Amino acid sequence: MNALRHGDRGQEVRTLQQRLNLHGAGLDPDGDFGDATESAVRNYQRKVGLVIDGIAGTKTALALAGADCSNLLQHALLVKAAARLGVELAAVMAVNEVESQGSGFLDNGKPKILFERHIMYRQLSTPRAPGDDPDDLKANADQLAVLQPNLVNPKSGGYAGGTAEHQRLANARLIDDLCALESASWGAFQVMGYHAVRLGYASVTDFADRMALNESEQFEAFVRFIEADPALLKALKGKKWAAFAKAYNGPNYARNLYDTKLERAYQRHAAGGSIQEAA
């Protein structure tokens, strides 16, 4: 089911209304996603603990179908994060809506990842111990780039997507386990492994293990990432969406309209009076 929201019309909306009615919504299944349907979605999301955004996306559909949603992000954590960061809940909800990948897990239960071969090249070339010779490390990385360019490369690319990214990571771990884990982005918010220790994790292995547990752990990594970057936190507090998008998504943020999407999501959540309760 596609994500359904206020203003949508059609058979998918009618089906949604019928499913909500099974949980006591009392809607007229007219196929019109209006105020009453949005309210019913919010009430259902509140009931099951999902993020209360009024959007009937994949997670809401799964819950309505009776799936186990215990590993999904809970609304209570967004409320706590807003207080912890000292920002509006509507701002946190906007960032969650736009920056997350929708779900932090693949259909097979593994966390979403993206292996970055150019980061692998960089990490392999980086001295870690006093006796490391930068020239030797770079020479080794260059040799690996010739032999396995899909895994080690000065240039980005080579993405396979989905479950195939886990195979790329597994192959890279055979080259260097530490560098490989550092060279993947993890979970719904795609936090890079090389940030792990800086964000307070015992190791990148600890970080990867926790990203595989549930979306709550993935969201915690995201909150830590914002906390660790004063400029990013300042932009979020001030709702400077272009500055936030540039810091989080990189200089090409405007190409994907991240700042515009964040602004629109914030306005919608702010206008809807983002639900403050923790359940």
N, C-alpha and C positions, 0 to 999 in steps of 0.2 A: 504494500500500500504506500502510495506517495504521501508525503507530509501534507496534511490538510490544515487549513487555518481560516480565520475569519474572512468572509467574502467568497470562499470557494462554493461551487455548486456542482451537483451531479450525483451519479449513482454511488460513488465512493463515499460521499458525505452521507447519503441515505443509509448506507451500510454501517457507517460509523454511528449514526444516530440510533440505529436499531441495536447495535452492540452496547451502547451506553444505556439504552433503555432496559437491557437485561440486568443492569446494575442500579436500577431505580431512578434513571434520569427523567423519565416522563416527558420525553421530547416528541414533537410531531415530526415523524420521519419524512420531511418534505424535500430533503436534498439541498437545503440552504443552510450553510454554515454561518448563522447569525449570532447575535448576542447570547441567546439561550443555549445554543450548542457550545459556544466557547465557554460559557459558565459551567456547563455540564462536564466539559473536558477538564477544566480546572478542578472541579470538585472531585472528579475521579482520580486525577493525578495526586491531589491532596490525600485522598483516601488510601492510595497504594504507596505513597511516599516519593513518587517521581517528581522531577523538576516541574513546578507549577507554572507553565508558560502558555497554556491555552492552545498549544499546537499539538495536533494529533499526528505525531510522527511514528517511526518504527517502534520506539520503546513503548509508547502508549498502546499501539496495536498489539504488541507482544503481550502486554499485561492484560488487555481485554480478551486475548485468546487463551489466557490461563498459564502463560509461560512463567518460569521462575525468573524474577527480576531482582533477585537479591544482590547481584553483582553490578547493578546499574547505579548511576549517580543519583543520590537522594537530595531532595530539595533542602533538607536541613543543613547539608554541608555548604550549600551556596549562602545560606543565611549566616552561618558561622564564619565563612570566608569573608563576607562583606564586613562583618564586625572586626575581624582580625586584621584586615587590610585598611580599614577605616574609609571604605568607599560605599557608594550607594549600592543597594542590592540590585537595582535595575541595571547598573553598569556591569556588575558581575554576571548577571543573567545574559546581558548582551554579548559579553565576551564568550561565555559558555556556548551560546547559540551559534556564533559566527566562527570562532576559532577551533571549536572541537570538530572532530571528524564525524559527528553524528553518533557514533558508537566507538568505544575503545577496543572492541574485540571483533575478530573475524567469525564467520559462521562456524568454524571448527573449534572455537573457544580460545584460540591463541590471541594474544594482544596484537593490535595493529602496529606494524613497524614499517619503516622505510630505511633501507640500508644505503648509506651514502659513501660511494667508493672514493670520492675525493677527500672525505674526512678520514677514511682508512689510510689513504696515502699520507696525509698530514700527520696522523697519529703515529704511524710507523716511522716517520721521519723525525719525530720529536724526542730529544734526549730526556730520559727520566731519572737516570742515576749519574752520579759524579763521573763515572768512568765511561759513559757513553760517548762515542765519537759521532758527531753530527754528520760528517761526511760518509762514514760507513753506513749509518742508518739510512741516509738518503740514497746511497748506492743500492742498498738492499731493496728499498721501496721502488726505485726505478726498475730494478730487475724484475720484481714482482709485477710491476705495471706492464711489462712486456709479456710476461708469461700468463698473467691472469688479469687482463685489463678490465674485465667486468667487475672485479672485486677491489682492485687497487689501481687508481688512476688519478693523475693531477686534475682531470676535468670531471665534473659531475655528470650523472647520467647512468644509463644501463639498468634503469628500473624495470622490474618485472611485475610489481604490483601484487596485492593480496597475499595469499599463502606462499607464493613463489619468493617473496621477500625473506621469508623465514629460511628457505633453502639457501639463498644468497648469504644470509647471516651465518648459517651453519657452516658453509664452505669457508667463509672468511674466518670463522673461529678456529679452523684447522691451521690457518696461517698464524694468527695471534689472537688468543681468546680475549684478552683485555682490550686491545685496539678495536676488535670487531664489535664488542658490546658498546664501546664508546662511540662507534661510528653509525649507530642506528638511532633513529628517532622513535619514541615509544608512546603508544596509547592514543587516547582521543585528542590530546593536545600536542602530540608529536614533540615531546621534550627530548633533546639529544642526550645520549648516554654520557658524553664527556662532561656534562654539567653535574653528574651525580655527587661527587664528593663536595663540590662547592655548595650544593644544595643541602648538605647535611646527611647524606647517605653514607653508610659505612664503606661502601665500595660500589663500583658500577655493577657488580654481580648482585649485590643486595638490591640496588635500584631496579635492575631488570626483573628480579624475582618478584618484587613488589608491584611492578607494572603489570605482571601477569595475574595478579590476584583479583582485582576488580576496578571499576571506574572510580571508586572513591580514592584509591591509592593514586590513580593517574591524575585526578583532580588535585590531590595534595601536592604532587610534584609541580603542577602548574602554579599553584598558589605560592609554593616556595620559590619558583622561578621569578614570579613578580616581586616577591619580597626581597629577593637578592639583587634586584635591579632598580635603584632609586629613580632613575629617569622613567622607567616603565611604570612604576607605581605612581609617580607624580602625574604622568599623562593620564592614567586611569582615574585617579582622584579628580583631576580637572576636566575629565571627559574630552581630552584633546585626542580625538580619534585618529587623526592622521599621524600624530606623533607616536601614539600607541601602536598603530598598525605598522609603521616603519620600523619601530624597535623590535616588534615581535615577528613580523613577516618578512622584513628585509626591504631594501630600497625599491623593489618592484611591486610593493603592496598595492599601488594605485591601479596596476594592470588588472588586478582581480577585484577592484573596488572594495577592498577590505574596510577602509575608513568609512565609506558610504554605508556599507552593510552594518557596521557597528553602530553608526549614528542612528540609522533607521530602527535597528533592534532596540537600542536604548530608549528611543522616543516611545516605541510601542510598549515596552515594559514599564516605563515611567508613567505613561498615560493610563496603563492598566492597573497602576498601584501594585507593583510587584509584591506578592504575598510574603509577609514577614515572618509568619509563624514557622516553626521548625518541623512541622509535620503536616 
